[in-house]
Amino acid sequence: MLISSPKKERKKWRKKMKEGMLCFGDRFLLRWKSLGTSHYASFQRYRMSSSTPTVDFYCVRWLDKPNVEQLRHNTLKAHLEYIEKINCVSLGGPLLDKNNTEQGRILLLQGVDRAKVEQYIQQDPFQNILSSVNLTLFKRVKDFPSRWPASVYVVYCLDDPTKEHIRIEYRPQHRSWWQNETRVVTVGPMASLDDSSSLIGSLFFVTGESVDQVQHWASQDPYAKAGLFQQVSVYRWKRVVENTKVVAAI
């Protein structure tokens, strides 16, 4: 939703919009012409309000310590029982490298607040194998499929915080690129927990044949070519939890 402002402020903002940008639905041409900080923040909110309706999730990327295979195996049953018990994981499963070795997992949670999500992470039976957790908001812009493909990969991209202007400038090319790619299963930007209008990355679930092939595909993203991302991680992914229930064995 656009931030309401007095009539005078709205006039100023329209003038800035006219000077800096032409908007045509979802496509826009942005010309950087002295947009001040407050106007940039307002534009961020405008940008989010004018895009395809999104569905928000908490996104947990959990990476494991090295050499914890036995401990992971011993606590797997308790972990899956816990995931069903907390009753808020919409989608989840392990992340595998090119050698098919489990590296961690990704979970998308709904219907809970940040404090609850952090509490769930702390109380998960897998806590002892945890190396690091990255917690963001995931703004899904393409629905989950009714039937998931057999081979799915996760492309997890984190922005360089000094290059946020690239996300705005190249957004039309980025959207056009992935919308024309049949391999994209679901996708959306990731946002900061402290400000849901501040976008800090992109998350893709895609089909593919190998980690290397998907890495090459991801390098063709206009965002990647323009140097937006600080980190791009590609994993093979296995869907184990869906709609709060365990649907497959690991």
C-alpha distance (Angstrom), angle and dihedral (degrees) to the residues before:
residue distance angle dihedral
M1 . . .
L2 3.81 . .
I3 3.77 114.9 .
S4 3.81 108.7 -108.8
S5 3.79 115.9 -122.9
P6 3.78 139.3 173.4
K7 3.79 117.2 -81.5
K8 3.79 92.5 -102.3
E9 3.80 92.6 52.6
R10 3.79 91.3 48.3
K11 3.81 89.9 53.6
K12 3.79 91.0 50.7
W13 3.77 90.9 48.4
R14 3.81 92.5 49.7
K15 3.78 88.7 51.8
K16 3.80 91.1 51.2
M17 3.79 90.2 47.0
K18 3.80 89.9 52.0
E19 3.79 92.6 48.7
G20 3.78 96.2 45.0
M21 3.76 108.1 29.1
L22 3.79 147.9 23.8
C23 3.83 114.4 -154.3
F24 3.80 126.1 -159.1
G25 3.78 108.5 174.4
D26 3.76 107.0 -71.1
R27 3.81 94.2 -11.6
F28 3.76 121.7 80.7
L29 3.76 142.0 167.9
L30 3.78 112.2 -141.3
R31 3.77 120.4 -159.2
W32 3.82 112.9 -171.7
K33 3.77 102.9 -131.5
S34 3.80 111.1 158.0
L35 3.81 98.2 -60.6
G36 3.79 104.6 179.9
T37 3.82 123.8 -135.4
S38 3.81 95.0 -99.7
H39 3.80 91.1 48.7
Y40 3.78 90.8 48.5
A41 3.82 90.4 53.4
S42 3.81 90.1 48.6
F43 3.80 90.2 49.0
Q44 3.81 90.4 51.9
R45 3.80 88.5 57.0
Y46 3.81 91.7 44.1
R47 3.78 89.7 50.9
M48 3.79 92.5 52.0
S49 3.83 92.8 46.3
S50 3.80 94.4 50.8
S51 3.80 98.0 48.6
T52 3.81 128.4 89.7
P53 3.84 110.0 -62.8
T54 3.77 108.8 -88.7
V55 3.79 135.7 -150.1
D56 3.79 113.6 -142.7
F57 3.80 126.1 -139.5
Y58 3.76 135.1 168.9
C59 3.78 105.3 -113.4
V60 3.80 117.8 -150.9
R61 3.79 118.0 -169.9
W62 3.77 106.0 -171.6
L63 3.81 120.2 -171.4
D64 3.81 121.3 -164.9
K65 3.78 131.4 -135.7
P66 3.81 115.2 -104.0
N67 3.81 120.2 -94.4
V68 3.80 97.7 19.9
E69 3.81 98.0 123.5
Q70 3.80 95.0 120.5
L71 3.79 94.6 45.1
R72 3.81 90.1 47.2
H73 3.80 90.6 51.0
N74 3.82 91.9 48.6
T75 3.81 94.0 51.6
L76 3.82 99.4 36.2
K77 3.82 95.6 98.0
A78 3.81 91.9 49.9
H79 3.81 90.7 47.2
L80 3.81 93.7 53.0
E81 3.80 91.9 45.8
Y82 3.79 88.8 51.2
I83 3.83 92.2 50.0
E84 3.80 90.2 55.1
K85 3.81 91.8 44.3
I86 3.82 95.5 56.3
N87 3.82 88.1 53.8
C88 3.82 98.7 -155.7
V89 3.82 107.3 90.9
S90 3.81 107.4 112.7
L91 3.79 94.2 179.9
G92 3.78 135.4 0.6
G93 3.76 147.5 149.3
P94 3.80 146.4 139.9
L95 3.80 126.1 -63.0
L96 3.81 114.2 -134.3
D97 3.80 130.0 -166.3
K98 3.82 126.7 -136.2
N99 3.84 89.6 -82.2
N100 3.81 90.0 55.0
T101 3.82 90.7 -110.9
E102 3.78 115.7 147.0
Q103 3.81 111.4 -113.1
G104 3.78 101.1 173.3
R105 3.78 137.3 -65.7
I106 3.78 143.6 -91.1
L107 3.81 122.5 -135.3
L108 3.81 129.7 -174.2
L109 3.80 113.1 -157.9
Q110 3.81 131.6 -169.1
G111 3.79 138.3 -179.7
V112 3.81 96.2 36.2
D113 3.80 136.5 87.7
R114 3.79 129.3 -116.3
A115 3.80 94.4 -97.7
K116 3.81 90.5 55.1
V117 3.79 92.6 48.5
E118 3.81 91.2 51.6
Q119 3.80 89.8 47.5
Y120 3.81 91.5 50.8
I121 3.80 90.7 52.1
Q122 3.80 91.2 51.3
Q123 3.81 92.8 49.2
D124 3.81 98.4 43.2
P125 3.84 111.6 118.3
F126 3.82 86.7 -129.3
Q127 3.82 89.4 65.0
N128 3.84 90.9 104.2
I129 3.81 92.5 61.8
L130 3.80 94.8 45.8
S131 3.81 118.4 122.3
S132 3.82 100.8 168.3
V133 3.79 141.2 -13.6
N134 3.79 128.0 -153.6
L135 3.80 112.4 -163.3
T136 3.81 119.8 -168.2
L137 3.78 140.4 145.2
F138 3.82 115.4 -96.9
K139 3.80 115.5 -151.8
R140 3.77 103.8 -160.5
V141 3.82 112.7 -153.0
K142 3.80 98.3 174.7
D143 3.80 120.5 54.2
F144 3.78 121.8 -115.7
P145 3.81 110.8 -100.2
S146 3.79 120.2 -104.0
R147 3.80 86.2 -129.3
W148 3.80 121.3 29.6
P149 3.82 120.5 -138.3
A150 3.79 117.7 -112.1
S151 3.81 94.8 -117.2
V152 3.81 117.1 45.6
Y153 3.80 131.2 168.9
V154 3.80 130.9 -166.3
V155 3.81 120.3 -137.9
Y156 3.81 108.2 -164.6
C157 3.82 113.9 -170.5
L158 3.80 127.1 -176.4
D159 3.80 119.9 -166.1
D160 3.77 127.1 -124.1
P161 3.84 99.3 -113.3
T162 3.82 90.9 -141.2
K163 3.81 92.4 59.7
E164 3.80 104.9 55.1
H165 3.83 90.4 128.1
I166 3.83 88.0 68.6
R167 3.81 90.7 61.7
I168 3.79 90.1 57.0
E169 3.79 97.3 40.5
Y170 3.81 96.4 47.1
R171 3.79 99.2 35.9
P172 3.85 95.8 105.3
Q173 3.82 91.8 51.6
H174 3.82 91.3 45.2
R175 3.80 93.5 51.1
S176 3.78 93.1 44.7
W177 3.81 89.9 50.2
W178 3.80 98.0 52.9
Q179 3.81 94.4 37.4
N180 3.80 88.5 59.8
E181 3.81 93.2 48.3
T182 3.80 113.1 94.3
R183 3.81 91.1 -163.1
V184 3.85 93.2 70.1
V185 3.82 109.0 103.7
T186 3.81 97.6 175.3
V187 3.78 133.7 -17.6
G188 3.77 145.5 173.4
P189 3.79 145.1 150.4
M190 3.78 123.1 -88.8
A191 3.79 119.1 -129.3
S192 3.78 137.3 -160.4
L193 3.81 117.3 -92.6
D194 3.80 89.4 -134.1
D195 3.81 96.0 51.1
S196 3.79 118.7 19.7
S197 3.82 91.0 -163.2
S198 3.82 91.1 60.2
L199 3.80 107.3 88.7
I200 3.80 115.7 -152.8
G201 3.79 106.3 169.0
S202 3.80 150.4 -12.9
L203 3.80 131.4 -107.0
F204 3.80 124.2 -159.3
F205 3.79 132.1 -176.5
V206 3.81 105.7 -163.8
T207 3.77 141.9 163.1
G208 3.78 119.7 -111.6
E209 3.78 148.4 143.3
S210 3.80 101.5 -120.1
V211 3.80 143.3 -3.8
D212 3.82 89.7 -106.3
Q213 3.80 92.9 52.1
V214 3.80 92.5 49.2
Q215 3.81 91.2 46.3
H216 3.80 89.1 55.7
W217 3.79 91.1 47.8
A218 3.83 91.6 49.7
S219 3.81 90.5 52.0
Q220 3.82 88.0 65.5
D221 3.81 92.4 63.4
P222 3.84 107.2 117.3
Y223 3.81 87.7 -131.1
A224 3.80 90.5 56.5
K225 3.81 92.9 45.5
A226 3.82 90.4 50.8
G227 3.81 91.0 52.4
L228 3.81 99.5 -111.6
F229 3.79 97.9 136.9
Q230 3.77 125.3 79.5
Q231 3.80 91.9 -175.4
V232 3.81 134.3 17.6
S233 3.80 118.3 -175.1
V234 3.81 123.3 -175.7
Y235 3.80 123.5 -164.6
R236 3.75 138.0 169.2
W237 3.79 105.6 -117.1
K238 3.77 133.5 -154.8
R239 3.80 120.6 -156.8
V240 3.81 106.6 -132.8
V241 3.82 102.7 150.5
E242 3.79 126.8 42.6
N243 3.80 129.6 166.0
T244 3.84 91.0 -2.0
K245 3.83 93.6 -56.0
V246 3.79 132.6 103.2
V247 3.80 104.4 -115.5
A248 3.81 102.3 172.1
A249 3.77 140.4 23.4
I250 3.80 120.1 -111.0
